[in-house]
Amino acid sequence: MALLIKADGSRRIAFAGGNFFSLKEMHSVLDCSVVQPVFLEDDRVMWIDEEGKLKPHSVNLPATVLLHKAGGLQNDYIAGSALITKKEEVE
């Protein structure tokens, strides 16, 4: 079970099709072709669209706060949706 945070701040639970999220599932959930992991301080991983800033997008404020708490650059931000999983939820 993972958490999907949309750019508008809405959140919903996301489930993998099997025991783990596949790369194909993450591409579908995030509506992207290249995902980037952001390792959070509580041993979870935030998956984002690596090319999100190159597309028309909105800043995802809740995900950006998590990025900053994980030690990301204070002037950086997350564009688009973010999928937060435990490390063991991804194959």
Secondary structure, DSSP 8 states (H G I E B T S, - for coil): -EEEE-TTS-EEEE--SSSSB-HHHHHHHHT-S-EEEEE-TTSEEEEEETTGGGSS--B-HHHHHHHHHTT--TT---BS-EEEEEGGGB-
